[in-house]
């Protein structure tokens, strides 16, 4: 197995890792209840996806 002859400095290491960061989630508002949710995901406040009920939500007392 090949071994590096010199230590990689922090600048080169940072340049290599520059594209490894995570992207910020795309936040949209639910069309049914107008609560913020992630795009292309089920709304966890009302249980709808694309104006259709997908999850059965529990009623609060």
PAVEXVO-697017 format. One line per field, with one value per atom (N, C-alpha, C): z negated, x negated, y; residue number from 1; residue in one letter. Coordinates in pm, 1 decimal. Atoms other than C-alpha are relative to their C-alpha. Example, Ala and Ser with C-alpha at 12.3 -4.5 7.8 and 13.67 -1.06 7.14 Angstrom:
REM residues 2
c3 (0.0, -780.0, 0.0, 6.0, -714.0, -73.0) $
c1 (-89.0, -1230.0, -90.0, 82.0, -1367.0, 77.0) $
c2 (-119.0, -450.0, 120.0, -119.0, -106.0, 109.0) $
k (1, 1, 1, 2, 2, 2) $
r (A, A, A, S, S, S) $
REM end
This chain:
REM residues 61
c3 (0.0, 0.0, 0.0, -9.7, 93.0, -120.5, 113.5, -188.5, 47.7, -40.9, -150.0, -56.3, 44.2, -168.4, -91.0, 79.5, -319.8, -63.5, 69.7, -560.4, 82.2, -68.6, -398.9, -92.4, 86.1, -529.1, -8.7, 26.9, -660.1, 116.0, -114.2, -351.4, 107.4, -100.4, -108.7, -50.7, 60.0, -347.2, 6.1, -6.3, -362.5, 141.3, -140.0, 17.3, 44.6, -35.6, 49.9, -62.7, 71.9, -207.8, 24.1, -21.3, -73.5, 44.8, -55.2, 103.5, -83.5, 82.5, -179.1, -95.9, 95.8, -370.9, 36.7, -24.9, -406.2, 41.6, -46.8, -236.6, -96.7, 87.1, -424.1, 56.9, -41.5, -414.5, 65.2, -70.0, -174.8, -74.5, 79.9, -389.5, 82.9, -66.3, -235.2, -99.8, 88.4, -387.9, 53.3, -34.0, -391.3, 61.3, -66.5, -157.8, -80.4, 77.9, -405.2, -129.1, 132.1, -746.1, -10.6, -7.1, -643.5, -106.9, 92.7, -885.0, 81.2, -73.3, -778.4, -0.6, -13.5, -650.8, 104.2, -102.2, -436.5, 133.2, -132.5, -61.3, 33.0, -44.7, 84.0, -116.2, 116.6, -264.2, -52.6, 62.9, -459.1, -109.7, 106.4, -685.7, -128.1, 123.9, -1042.0, -93.7, 84.0, -1184.1, 41.4, -44.5, -967.8, 66.4, -59.4, -800.1, 147.2, -142.5, -442.1, 84.9, -101.5, -132.1, 130.6, -125.2, 185.3, -14.5, 33.9, 27.0, -18.0, 22.8, -35.1, -135.4, 131.1, -380.4, 17.3, -9.4, -419.2, -138.1, 136.3, -796.5, -80.2, 87.1, -1048.9, -128.7, 114.0, -1316.7, -121.5, 123.7, -1682.3, -36.1, 43.0, -1818.0, -136.1, 129.6, -2100.6, -88.4, 92.7, -2410.3, -64.1) $
c1 (-84.1, 0.0, -88.3, 80.1, -135.6, 24.9, -7.9, -205.8, -42.5, 40.9, -224.5, -138.5, 134.6, -577.7, 1.4, -6.7, -474.1, 138.9, -126.0, -202.2, 84.5, -90.3, 101.5, 29.2, -23.4, 128.9, 149.6, -141.2, 455.5, 68.1, -58.0, 507.0, 44.5, -34.2, 497.3, 111.7, -103.2, 708.1, 135.4, -122.8, 966.4, 53.9, -42.7, 973.1, 64.6, -55.7, 1040.5, 137.8, -125.4, 1322.1, 101.5, -84.4, 1476.5, 141.0, -129.7, 1763.6, 72.3, -59.6, 1844.1, 105.7, -95.3, 2072.0, 142.8, -140.0, 2444.3, 74.2, -78.7, 2699.4, 113.6, -109.6, 2967.9, 130.2, -127.2, 3312.8, 88.4, -90.1, 3564.5, 132.8, -121.3, 3853.1, 109.8, -118.6, 4197.9, 115.2, -115.7, 4541.9, 105.1, -101.8, 4810.2, 120.1, -114.4, 5100.7, 128.0, -121.2, 5354.5, 3.3, -0.9, 5250.2, -94.2, 91.0, 4988.1, -109.0, 111.7, 4726.3, -127.1, 123.7, 4357.2, -33.3, 39.1, 4236.4, -109.9, 100.3, 3959.3, 68.7, -55.7, 4022.4, 0.6, -16.9, 4143.5, 7.8, -17.1, 4218.6, 141.7, -131.0, 4535.6, -2.1, -12.9, 4655.0, 35.2, -22.0, 4630.3, 97.1, -99.7, 4873.1, 141.6, -135.0, 5173.2, 2.5, 6.3, 5055.4, 32.4, -33.2, 5118.1, -125.3, 102.9, 4903.6, 71.6, -62.2, 5005.9, 152.2, -141.6, 5344.9, 79.0, -66.9, 5422.5, -42.9, 39.0, 5434.7, -82.7, 89.5, 5147.7, -16.3, 15.6, 5096.7, 126.6, -113.4, 5370.6, -52.1, 49.0, 5311.7, 89.1, -74.9, 5414.2, 64.3, -69.9, 5668.1, -51.1, 44.5, 5548.5, 122.1, -111.6, 5767.5, -5.3) $
c2 (-117.9, 0.0, 123.9, -122.2, 341.3, 89.7, -91.5, 584.5, 139.2, -133.9, 963.3, 34.7, -36.2, 1102.6, 121.4, -122.5, 1436.4, 11.1, -23.4, 1545.8, 97.9, -92.1, 1710.5, 117.3, -115.7, 2065.4, 30.9, -25.9, 2207.8, 71.3, -69.9, 2426.2, -100.2, 102.3, 2131.7, -90.8, 84.0, 1924.5, 71.5, -78.3, 2204.8, 11.1, -7.7, 2236.8, -130.6, 129.4, 1865.0, -18.9, 19.1, 1875.2, 111.0, -116.4, 2196.6, -38.6, 37.4, 2015.1, -105.2, 103.9, 1771.9, 51.4, -55.9, 2009.3, -39.5, 32.1, 1942.8, 125.7, -112.6, 2162.7, 27.3, -38.4, 2352.3, -57.2, 59.3, 2190.3, 105.7, -89.5, 2344.2, 2.3, -12.2, 2471.3, 65.3, -54.1, 2525.4, -4.0, -0.9, 2580.1, -96.0, 98.7, 2310.4, 72.0, -61.1, 2384.3, -15.9, 24.6, 2245.8, 79.7, -62.8, 2379.5, 120.6, -114.7, 2643.3, -3.6, 16.8, 2502.7, -25.6, 27.4, 2492.4, -148.7, 139.8, 2153.7, -8.7, 20.6, 2008.5, -28.4, 21.6, 2003.1, -149.0, 139.1, 1668.8, -98.5, 86.2, 1528.8, 16.2, -6.0, 1453.1, 105.6, -98.9, 1734.3, -74.6, 73.4, 1603.4, 70.8, -65.6, 1859.6, -39.3, 39.0, 1758.7, -137.0, 132.9, 1433.5, -3.1, -5.3, 1548.7, 7.4, -14.3, 1517.1, 28.9, -42.9, 1700.6, 8.0, -22.5, 1791.1, -129.8, 127.8, 1421.9, -55.0, 55.6, 1257.6, -127.2, 114.5, 1011.9, -64.4, 49.3, 980.2, 27.0, -19.1, 930.8, 64.6, -75.6, 1193.9, -24.0, 15.2, 1154.8, 132.5, -120.6, 1402.4, 43.2, -51.9, 1628.9, 24.8, -19.1, 1642.7, 136.0) $
k (1, 1, 1, 2, 2, 2, 3, 3, 3, 4, 4, 4, 5, 5, 5, 6, 6, 6, 7, 7, 7, 8, 8, 8, 9, 9, 9, 10, 10, 10, 11, 11, 11, 12, 12, 12, 13, 13, 13, 14, 14, 14, 15, 15, 15, 16, 16, 16, 17, 17, 17, 18, 18, 18, 19, 19, 19, 20, 20, 20, 21, 21, 21, 22, 22, 22, 23, 23, 23, 24, 24, 24, 25, 25, 25, 26, 26, 26, 27, 27, 27, 28, 28, 28, 29, 29, 29, 30, 30, 30, 31, 31, 31, 32, 32, 32, 33, 33, 33, 34, 34, 34, 35, 35, 35, 36, 36, 36, 37, 37, 37, 38, 38, 38, 39, 39, 39, 40, 40, 40, 41, 41, 41, 42, 42, 42, 43, 43, 43, 44, 44, 44, 45, 45, 45, 46, 46, 46, 47, 47, 47, 48, 48, 48, 49, 49, 49, 50, 50, 50, 51, 51, 51, 52, 52, 52, 53, 53, 53, 54, 54, 54, 55, 55, 55, 56, 56, 56, 57, 57, 57, 58, 58, 58, 59, 59, 59, 60, 60, 60, 61, 61, 61) $
r (X, X, X, X, X, X, X, X, X, X, X, X, X, X, X, X, X, X, X, X, X, X, X, X, X, X, X, X, X, X, X, X, X, X, X, X, X, X, X, X, X, X, X, X, X, X, X, X, X, X, X, X, X, X, X, X, X, X, X, X, X, X, X, X, X, X, X, X, X, X, X, X, X, X, X, X, X, X, X, X, X, X, X, X, X, X, X, X, X, X, X, X, X, X, X, X, X, X, X, X, X, X, X, X, X, X, X, X, X, X, X, X, X, X, X, X, X, X, X, X, X, X, X, X, X, X, X, X, X, X, X, X, X, X, X, X, X, X, X, X, X, X, X, X, X, X, X, X, X, X, X, X, X, X, X, X, X, X, X, X, X, X, X, X, X, X, X, X, X, X, X, X, X, X, X, X, X, X, X, X, X, X, X) $
REM end
